[in-house]
Amino acid sequence: MNFSAHFRTATAVLALAASLALTAGASAQDVTVAHPQGETTISGVPEKVFVIDWAAYDNLTALGIDVAGAPGSNVPGYLADGVSADMFNVGSLFEPDFEGIAAEQPDLVIVAARSAAAYPTLTEIVPTIDMSVNNTDLVAGVEANIEQLGEIFGVQDRAAELIADLDAKIAEATAAAEGQGTGLVLVTNAGNLGVYGPDSRVAWIYNELSIPSVMDEVEDGDHGGDGVSFEFLLEANPDWLFVVDRDAGVGNEGAARALLDNELMHQTTAWQEDQIIYLDPQAAYITMHGYTGLMTMLDQVIAGYTAE
């Protein structure tokens, strides 16, 4: 195992040790989970679980845990086949159905990222935890969440398998990218171009795979990233482009490939050398903290670097 994998594993273990403890004076079935918005005591193994975050759904299903309630919109395509029509509709990522959730009384509700703002209301109704992840240390955050879920649901062995597979995939992608030149994560949004940097939802491209960016400073707080032009792309001329089609990511018709097919782009190294990797738009924009989505994007990166 390389240093990066050791670091991530150590980080996950420390995060878990700090976040899971038996409640003093309670039964052995009660576990107190510390998370970004506080602490939540969970009694026993939750059976009826609702998620208001597709990455949480991704992680739970990868662990083999059934989910009873999920958002009624923005279902990522790669997860759609597993989403039952009988599943309770918890509302949207930004507007949960608080009354409906209260009436259903799930054993556990998980929020994260877009739905984190609902935590104060939900925690007054049902046991709720926030599994938001810091994008600057995304892989460690995903692994810590998987390990924490493994403890909560008693599937520690499966969690360990997922983490080991993710570490191996990171190592494979890093090796494939080594010495292959600079990169830039580009986001297309309603006909506009933007750049994602080392603090963004796809920060792992730079931070985990050690791909050097051609931009020293990026202000990517907006959904569309740090706005750039085709003239800038030609001047910066990264060896590799990683494209996130935000329109497709939020369920609209994607247009990234058509948008990039123009005279200026045709002069870039990435275009001429066929070194443009189109990331799964929903995995990159909606479920970037989900195990299956992250593995899918890593496979796309590996395929791009190893294509003949």
C-alpha positions as a Python dict, from the first residue, in 0.01 Angstrom:
ca = {
    (1, 'M'): (0, 0, 0),
    (2, 'N'): (142, 339, -97),
    (3, 'F'): (174, 640, 134),
    (4, 'S'): (-150, 799, 4),
    (5, 'A'): (-347, 483, 76),
    (6, 'H'): (-194, 457, 425),
    (7, 'F'): (-287, 819, 491),
    (8, 'R'): (-645, 773, 377),
    (9, 'T'): (-685, 458, 582),
    (10, 'A'): (-541, 625, 891),
    (11, 'T'): (-767, 926, 838),
    (12, 'A'): (-1073, 704, 807),
    (13, 'V'): (-985, 508, 1121),
    (14, 'L'): (-925, 823, 1323),
    (15, 'A'): (-1249, 977, 1196),
    (16, 'L'): (-1439, 663, 1288),
    (17, 'A'): (-1283, 639, 1632),
    (18, 'A'): (-1380, 997, 1701),
    (19, 'S'): (-1730, 963, 1564),
    (20, 'L'): (-1854, 630, 1703),
    (21, 'A'): (-1877, 565, 2076),
    (22, 'L'): (-2111, 376, 2304),
    (23, 'T'): (-2350, 607, 2482),
    (24, 'A'): (-2265, 619, 2855),
    (25, 'G'): (-2522, 430, 3057),
    (26, 'A'): (-2711, 312, 2752),
    (27, 'S'): (-2746, -40, 2622),
    (28, 'A'): (-2484, -193, 2394),
    (29, 'Q'): (-2734, -145, 2110),
    (30, 'D'): (-2717, 234, 2136),
    (31, 'V'): (-2448, 406, 1933),
    (32, 'T'): (-2375, 778, 1931),
    (33, 'V'): (-2256, 908, 1594),
    (34, 'A'): (-2068, 1237, 1574),
    (35, 'H'): (-2105, 1419, 1242),
    (36, 'P'): (-2059, 1770, 1099),
    (37, 'Q'): (-2372, 1906, 1271),
    (38, 'G'): (-2360, 1739, 1610),
    (39, 'E'): (-2422, 1398, 1761),
    (40, 'T'): (-2705, 1151, 1705),
    (41, 'T'): (-2787, 844, 1912),
    (42, 'I'): (-2907, 544, 1711),
    (43, 'S'): (-3081, 261, 1896),
    (44, 'G'): (-3011, -78, 1746),
    (45, 'V'): (-2950, -147, 1379),
    (46, 'P'): (-3173, 83, 1171),
    (47, 'E'): (-3422, -110, 959),
    (48, 'K'): (-3622, 169, 795),
    (49, 'V'): (-3371, 410, 642),
    (50, 'F'): (-3443, 726, 443),
    (51, 'V'): (-3181, 923, 252),
    (52, 'I'): (-3203, 1280, 124),
    (53, 'D'): (-2880, 1248, -69),
    (54, 'W'): (-2802, 1026, -366),
    (55, 'A'): (-2442, 970, -260),
    (56, 'A'): (-2569, 827, 69),
    (57, 'Y'): (-2802, 602, -130),
    (58, 'D'): (-2505, 497, -343),
    (59, 'N'): (-2294, 410, -38),
    (60, 'L'): (-2572, 219, 136),
    (61, 'T'): (-2661, 9, -168),
    (62, 'A'): (-2291, -66, -228),
    (63, 'L'): (-2287, -201, 129),
    (64, 'G'): (-2596, -411, 60),
    (65, 'I'): (-2827, -203, 282),
    (66, 'D'): (-3189, -157, 173),
    (67, 'V'): (-3314, 201, 151),
    (68, 'A'): (-3682, 265, 221),
    (69, 'G'): (-3706, 631, 120),
    (70, 'A'): (-3519, 857, -122),
    (71, 'P'): (-3566, 1179, -321),
    (72, 'G'): (-3826, 1177, -595),
    (73, 'S'): (-3605, 1350, -851),
    (74, 'N'): (-3250, 1370, -993),
    (75, 'V'): (-3199, 993, -976),
    (76, 'P'): (-2852, 926, -1124),
    (77, 'G'): (-2875, 702, -1428),
    (78, 'Y'): (-2626, 450, -1294),
    (79, 'L'): (-2842, 399, -982),
    (80, 'A'): (-3185, 413, -1146),
    (81, 'D'): (-3232, 39, -1198),
    (82, 'G'): (-3211, -23, -824),
    (83, 'V'): (-3461, 246, -722),
    (84, 'S'): (-3793, 80, -646),
    (85, 'A'): (-4119, 243, -749),
    (86, 'D'): (-4250, 155, -402),
    (87, 'M'): (-3980, 357, -228),
    (88, 'F'): (-4112, 643, -16),
    (89, 'N'): (-4062, 984, -180),
    (90, 'V'): (-3887, 1203, 79),
    (91, 'G'): (-3922, 1514, -139),
    (92, 'S'): (-3639, 1691, -317),
    (93, 'L'): (-3277, 1740, -215),
    (94, 'F'): (-3350, 2101, -122),
    (95, 'E'): (-3711, 2067, -2),
    (96, 'P'): (-3773, 1748, 199),
    (97, 'D'): (-4126, 1643, 283),
    (98, 'F'): (-4097, 1696, 657),
    (99, 'E'): (-4459, 1603, 733),
    (100, 'G'): (-4443, 1287, 526),
    (101, 'I'): (-4114, 1182, 685),
    (102, 'A'): (-4254, 1246, 1033),
    (103, 'A'): (-4558, 1033, 955),
    (104, 'E'): (-4342, 746, 829),
    (105, 'Q'): (-4113, 753, 1136),
    (106, 'P'): (-3798, 598, 984),
    (107, 'D'): (-3530, 461, 1214),
    (108, 'L'): (-3268, 683, 1050),
    (109, 'V'): (-3252, 970, 801),
    (110, 'I'): (-2927, 1064, 627),
    (111, 'V'): (-2864, 1411, 485),
    (112, 'A'): (-2553, 1551, 318),
    (113, 'A'): (-2432, 1828, 87),
    (114, 'R'): (-2744, 1984, -71),
    (115, 'S'): (-2982, 1857, 197),
    (116, 'A'): (-2762, 1939, 499),
    (117, 'A'): (-2965, 2254, 570),
    (118, 'A'): (-3263, 2033, 656),
    (119, 'Y'): (-3081, 1871, 948),
    (120, 'P'): (-3200, 2107, 1229),
    (121, 'T'): (-3564, 2040, 1141),
    (122, 'L'): (-3527, 1669, 1076),
    (123, 'T'): (-3333, 1598, 1395),
    (124, 'E'): (-3632, 1725, 1593),
    (125, 'I'): (-3850, 1467, 1418),
    (126, 'V'): (-3642, 1151, 1367),
    (127, 'P'): (-3283, 1033, 1425),
    (128, 'T'): (-3079, 1211, 1159),
    (129, 'I'): (-2710, 1221, 1066),
    (130, 'D'): (-2522, 1448, 826),
    (131, 'M'): (-2271, 1267, 603),
    (132, 'S'): (-2137, 1573, 420),
    (133, 'V'): (-1780, 1539, 287),
    (134, 'N'): (-1503, 1798, 256),
    (135, 'N'): (-1415, 1807, -114),
    (136, 'T'): (-1049, 1889, -48),
    (137, 'D'): (-1009, 1543, 111),
    (138, 'L'): (-1287, 1371, -78),
    (139, 'V'): (-1164, 1013, -90),
    (140, 'A'): (-1084, 1004, 282),
    (141, 'G'): (-1430, 1147, 351),
    (142, 'V'): (-1604, 886, 136),
    (143, 'E'): (-1407, 607, 301),
    (144, 'A'): (-1484, 740, 650),
    (145, 'N'): (-1855, 747, 563),
    (146, 'I'): (-1844, 391, 431),
    (147, 'E'): (-1667, 269, 743),
    (148, 'Q'): (-1911, 455, 966),
    (149, 'L'): (-2208, 304, 784),
    (150, 'G'): (-2045, -36, 818),
    (151, 'E'): (-2037, 9, 1195),
    (152, 'I'): (-2393, 139, 1215),
    (153, 'F'): (-2538, -150, 1013),
    (154, 'G'): (-2300, -425, 1127),
    (155, 'V'): (-2143, -483, 784),
    (156, 'Q'): (-1784, -395, 872),
    (157, 'D'): (-1635, -666, 651),
    (158, 'R'): (-1818, -540, 343),
    (159, 'A'): (-1713, -183, 423),
    (160, 'A'): (-1349, -294, 446),
    (161, 'E'): (-1378, -461, 104),
    (162, 'L'): (-1518, -146, -56),
    (163, 'I'): (-1243, 70, 94),
    (164, 'A'): (-972, -170, -22),
    (165, 'D'): (-1118, -172, -375),
    (166, 'L'): (-1133, 208, -381),
    (167, 'D'): (-772, 236, -263),
    (168, 'A'): (-665, -5, -536),
    (169, 'K'): (-855, 192, -801),
    (170, 'I'): (-698, 519, -686),
    (171, 'A'): (-355, 360, -710),
    (172, 'E'): (-429, 228, -1060),
    (173, 'A'): (-553, 567, -1182),
    (174, 'T'): (-256, 748, -1026),
    (175, 'A'): (-13, 512, -1199),
    (176, 'A'): (-192, 558, -1532),
    (177, 'A'): (-172, 939, -1506),
    (178, 'E'): (189, 956, -1389),
    (179, 'G'): (411, 1144, -1631),
    (180, 'Q'): (125, 1209, -1873),
    (181, 'G'): (131, 1588, -1841),
    (182, 'T'): (-97, 1860, -1711),
    (183, 'G'): (-472, 1852, -1672),
    (184, 'L'): (-775, 2073, -1623),
    (185, 'V'): (-1128, 1994, -1507),
    (186, 'L'): (-1372, 2177, -1731),
    (187, 'V'): (-1743, 2221, -1660),
    (188, 'T'): (-1994, 2314, -1930),
    (189, 'N'): (-2309, 2492, -1819),
    (190, 'A'): (-2576, 2629, -2053),
    (191, 'G'): (-2324, 2706, -2325),
    (192, 'N'): (-2065, 2851, -2087),
    (193, 'L'): (-1726, 2717, -1982),
    (194, 'G'): (-1588, 2701, -1630),
    (195, 'V'): (-1297, 2541, -1447),
    (196, 'Y'): (-1304, 2333, -1129),
    (197, 'G'): (-1001, 2352, -900),
    (198, 'P'): (-844, 2167, -604),
    (199, 'D'): (-1130, 2260, -367),
    (200, 'S'): (-1414, 2152, -598),
    (201, 'R'): (-1645, 1852, -615),
    (202, 'V'): (-1393, 1680, -845),
    (203, 'A'): (-1085, 1787, -647),
    (204, 'W'): (-970, 1424, -635),
    (205, 'I'): (-849, 1460, -995),
    (206, 'Y'): (-576, 1692, -871),
    (207, 'N'): (-540, 1599, -505),
    (208, 'E'): (-557, 1218, -523),
    (209, 'L'): (-422, 1143, -870),
    (210, 'S'): (-144, 1405, -854),
    (211, 'I'): (-236, 1549, -1194),
    (212, 'P'): (-81, 1899, -1216),
    (213, 'S'): (-326, 2174, -1305),
    (214, 'V'): (-244, 2448, -1557),
    (215, 'M'): (-424, 2700, -1334),
    (216, 'D'): (-261, 2817, -1010),
    (217, 'E'): (-572, 2984, -867),
    (218, 'V'): (-932, 2887, -929),
    (219, 'E'): (-1244, 3057, -794),
    (220, 'D'): (-1498, 2782, -849),
    (221, 'G'): (-1759, 2851, -584),
    (222, 'D'): (-2028, 2890, -848),
    (223, 'H'): (-2211, 2592, -997),
    (224, 'G'): (-2049, 2664, -1332),
    (225, 'G'): (-1696, 2686, -1196),
    (226, 'D'): (-1449, 2967, -1263),
    (227, 'G'): (-1558, 3113, -1598),
    (228, 'V'): (-1310, 3081, -1886),
    (229, 'S'): (-1311, 3118, -2264),
    (230, 'F'): (-1197, 2900, -2552),
    (231, 'E'): (-919, 3150, -2608),
    (232, 'F'): (-800, 3084, -2253),
    (233, 'L'): (-809, 2709, -2307),
    (234, 'L'): (-596, 2743, -2620),
    (235, 'E'): (-346, 2962, -2436),
    (236, 'A'): (-331, 2743, -2123),
    (237, 'N'): (-334, 2431, -2342),
    (238, 'P'): (-354, 2151, -2082),
    (239, 'D'): (-246, 1807, -2201),
    (240, 'W'): (-566, 1652, -2066),
    (241, 'L'): (-920, 1780, -2016),
    (242, 'F'): (-1170, 1622, -1776),
    (243, 'V'): (-1517, 1740, -1872),
    (244, 'V'): (-1822, 1767, -1646),
    (245, 'D'): (-2145, 1834, -1838),
    (246, 'R'): (-2351, 2010, -1570),
    (247, 'D'): (-2661, 2029, -1790),
    (248, 'A'): (-2666, 1650, -1823),
    (249, 'G'): (-2582, 1618, -1455),
    (250, 'V'): (-2901, 1792, -1346),
    (251, 'G'): (-3123, 1607, -1591),
    (252, 'N'): (-3123, 1844, -1886),
    (253, 'E'): (-3003, 1770, -2237),
    (254, 'G'): (-2625, 1758, -2237),
    (255, 'A'): (-2428, 1952, -2495),
    (256, 'A'): (-2064, 1935, -2384),
    (257, 'R'): (-1934, 1741, -2683),
    (258, 'A'): (-2101, 1969, -2935),
    (259, 'L'): (-1990, 2282, -2747),
    (260, 'L'): (-1625, 2175, -2752),
    (261, 'D'): (-1627, 2090, -3122),
    (262, 'N'): (-1502, 2422, -3260),
    (263, 'E'): (-1204, 2575, -3438),
    (264, 'L'): (-1024, 2699, -3126),
    (265, 'M'): (-1057, 2368, -2945),
    (266, 'H'): (-930, 2184, -3252),
    (267, 'Q'): (-597, 2361, -3203),
    (268, 'T'): (-548, 2237, -2845),
    (269, 'T'): (-327, 1944, -2748),
    (270, 'A'): (-613, 1771, -2568),
    (271, 'W'): (-828, 1771, -2883),
    (272, 'Q'): (-552, 1680, -3126),
    (273, 'E'): (-422, 1396, -2909),
    (274, 'D'): (-773, 1273, -2821),
    (275, 'Q'): (-705, 1342, -2454),
    (276, 'I'): (-1049, 1461, -2343),
    (277, 'I'): (-1217, 1247, -2077),
    (278, 'Y'): (-1592, 1299, -2032),
    (279, 'L'): (-1678, 1210, -1674),
    (280, 'D'): (-2017, 1062, -1589),
    (281, 'P'): (-2209, 1389, -1544),
    (282, 'Q'): (-2434, 1277, -1259),
    (283, 'A'): (-2155, 1099, -1073),
    (284, 'A'): (-1937, 1410, -1110),
    (285, 'Y'): (-2203, 1668, -1021),
    (286, 'I'): (-2466, 1497, -803),
    (287, 'T'): (-2315, 1188, -636),
    (288, 'M'): (-1944, 1275, -624),
    (289, 'H'): (-1933, 1143, -265),
    (290, 'G'): (-2081, 805, -358),
    (291, 'Y'): (-1874, 487, -385),
    (292, 'T'): (-2011, 355, -715),
    (293, 'G'): (-2007, 697, -879),
    (294, 'L'): (-1648, 759, -774),
    (295, 'M'): (-1539, 415, -895),
    (296, 'T'): (-1717, 479, -1226),
    (297, 'M'): (-1527, 804, -1280),
    (298, 'L'): (-1196, 645, -1183),
    (299, 'D'): (-1258, 375, -1444),
    (300, 'Q'): (-1323, 648, -1702),
    (301, 'V'): (-995, 819, -1611),
    (302, 'I'): (-804, 491, -1634),
    (303, 'A'): (-964, 408, -1969),
    (304, 'G'): (-874, 753, -2103),
    (305, 'Y'): (-509, 727, -2003),
    (306, 'T'): (-463, 369, -2120),
    (307, 'A'): (-648, 391, -2453),
    (308, 'E'): (-432, 308, -2753),
}
